[in-house]
Amino acid sequence: MKHRKDLIPSLKKRLGPIKIFKTNVRNSGRADVTGRAVSLSALGGEGLRVRWSPLIFARHCQIKDILFGYCSNPFADTLKRSLALILCVLGLSFQTVCAVDQTWIYSVQVSATVQSSLPKITLSWPQDSLLTPNDYTVYRKSLDANSWGSALVVLSGSSTSYADSSVTNGGAYEYRIVKHTSSDYTGYGYIYAGINAPLTEGRGTVLLVVDNTYATNLIAELTRLEQDLVGDGWSVTRLDVSRNDSPQNIKSLIRSRYNADPQNVKAVFLFGHVPVPYSGNTALDDHPEHGGAWPADVYYGDMDGNWTDNSVYNTSAADVRNDNVPGDGKFDQDLIPGNVELMVGRVDLANMPGRAGANNLPTFASELELLRNYLNKDHKFRFKQIDVPRRGLVGDYFGYYNGEAFAASGWRNFAPFFGAGNVTSLPTQGTWIPQLHTTPYLWAYACGPSEYTSLNGIGNQTSYHTGTTPDIVSNDIQAVFTLIFGSWFGDWDSQDNLMRSVLATPTYGLACGWSGRPHWFVHHMALGLPIGYSTRLTQNNTQNGLYQNQVNEYAAGIHVALMGDPTLRMHVVAPPSNLYMDANSGGVFVSWNASSDSVAGYNIYRSSNTNGPFTRLNTSLVTDTFYTDSTALAGTFTYMVRAVKLETSGSGTYYNSSQGLFSLPVTLASQLPAVSITATVPNASWLSSTPGVFTITRTGGTSTNMNVNYSISGTAIAGTDFLVSPTNTSGVITIPAGTNSTTLKIIPLAGSNQLNPLTVVVSLANDFASRGYTAGTPQNDTVTIAGHLAVTNVSIRVTAAGAILSWPSQSGNIYHVLYKNAPVGSWTDSGTNITANASFTSWQETGGGKLPQRFYSVFRVQ
């Protein structure tokens, strides 16, 4: 970083008990610079007045040492920040003053690698760039746990990794790493890491609340959005409302849907200029004239908090929107009065003319076309038609700011996404917008001094390196997800608001949050959770909550809001394409073109409603690109196919689904019932005459008899080794009316001449059309016959009449004698049941004694 030491003489000339005038200051603006000895104010048309006192030098630091970070103490830090702000406001071209601080030290940039064999999660982070910490303390919890509990381990300050082997394949774990230093800062890192974490298919119900102003004009795009949401696992309930209605009425609609199904209603997607709730009486950006009520979309996500409108009286705001008096419909609360149950996000592009100045002509398309364009790029991103490299960009033009270190939101969140090595810093002012104009990033962060429609440091207008709302849109910044921070524009319901300009970009911008007061925590997205989950988590995170920065002002404030689609996820799997169907009496044949990604397989779903819910048909991933559904009955159905990929991110691995590829509805006018067969008693016994049992089951109605054809194969011989029951007609069995199944018994014959187990395979006939049914799954199964008991201690004596065999026996048992004339070949049963009537039994063969050799075996059959 280059230090502009030539500015020191200029700085000394400008500081002191002097008055500095600047004419282009917003008349109503006033900023109180942190520190007892420095104040900065804008007084009407008079300009900027800077008052300076030498008391701040009490800690023996020279100005240049303070400016360049060589001297650090509370007094020096206060002065440094005050000087930085003064210089930025004055327009001095001194980049290192406006953003000299290394705010990444307030984070632990943790990422993870995993292994599934001998499961292990290894956490890694780059070492602190300023000093060696005292230690790193690692905590672990489950996703839903409300406490970190005791430390998992305390590591030395020189450590840069930790391997956790007390994990399982298929598990996911959340970690916190706290970096303690001997200086005045503490760093925090968070990661949700997993090893082949399981697939999420159903995500719950999203309430799509649509401003009806342009609903008819956007009917095709909104219908497609609903299908995209269904294709990502959501059930959709749409509520069309008027932009002139009250927030209280909109809230009642949302609450009634939530109360009807609280286990499944998870999110609210506000599309268009849905009535904006306001609440509070605080200047969240430290500008007193910006105190009062700010937009509070979180009101729509809090189902049981007590929101009041009877105590705040404030009419001193610079903008009448922020005035708040009892009974005006704006609420009193600065902090969210309850736990937020629902994820909320808003796409609102009203009042966005894109004016370069107050009196300039509009440069943006109409609100209708801005909304249409957002829906188009939302769809393209979901289907990987916008494929952005997985990396992050941070432009920090504020610095430490008394430990708030706003840009730590970028460092801390992006490392679990991509690894610290894939996060780029842009310390030089004026490079953020140009970089994003030419180079795509999945995530971007920026912070600096600002107004409603501009942010200093990110662009190239004026000596402040200002970037404006029109600049962001005209340069079509290539970031899908954006976090930004500065004064004024966190109050997003304003003309040409900078946050909403991200949504107005032609190609990429889909989501934006005001991250710094408080800091946002979005690390869960690395394992597939939607950005609405991170929004709700940030809203519910209190001042001393589970997730921390050294200073985290206005945590759980009513102003925390997501500009964008709350259901969006970070990782996109290319879906299959060109779905083909062929419906016939045998079922529905579905085929598709493979995903362009390397995927583990596909899931196939069916629903009687195009909006779901969809039921998965396959029990395991289908690795082919076709599937036959032989279980659908008569009716109209829609099919959906989703590719499944084992996703790898900076936080490990998890199974991730693509968007669904939908078929047109198909009508099966006379779909045949499906018949399946299962060996419910798969083992039969000769010894005890225990039969094997096949159960044949049908789907559909049971009002009539159904004749089912079958065939028998296997190593056992019907009539010799076993009998079939019932035996009324060979190869046909009847499922009686009134029942959906029947049984086929395999009865072993005691005189069977086999020593080894034999198999009986029963298969359903596959001539579906002529039989009046289809073959379901399974179509065949096997019964094994075994259980004979070979006899030992057999003696043999040869006489002129033939061989005499003798063996120990038990009275009442039945025996058989087998023989063959060579060591190899099949045994022949003598064909006689030999019933023992004593403890020793003999059997004499006649006719075989004159053969040169014969081999015998005796076994008990009963």
Order of alpha helices (4+ residues) and beta strands (2+ residues): alpha-beta-beta-alpha-alpha-alpha-beta-beta-beta-beta-beta-beta-beta-beta-alpha-beta-alpha-beta-beta-beta-beta-alpha-beta-alpha-beta-alpha-beta-beta-beta-beta-alpha-beta-alpha-beta-alpha-beta-beta-beta-beta-beta-beta-beta-beta-beta-beta-beta-beta-beta-beta-beta-beta-beta-beta-alpha-beta-beta-beta-beta-beta-beta-beta-beta-beta-beta
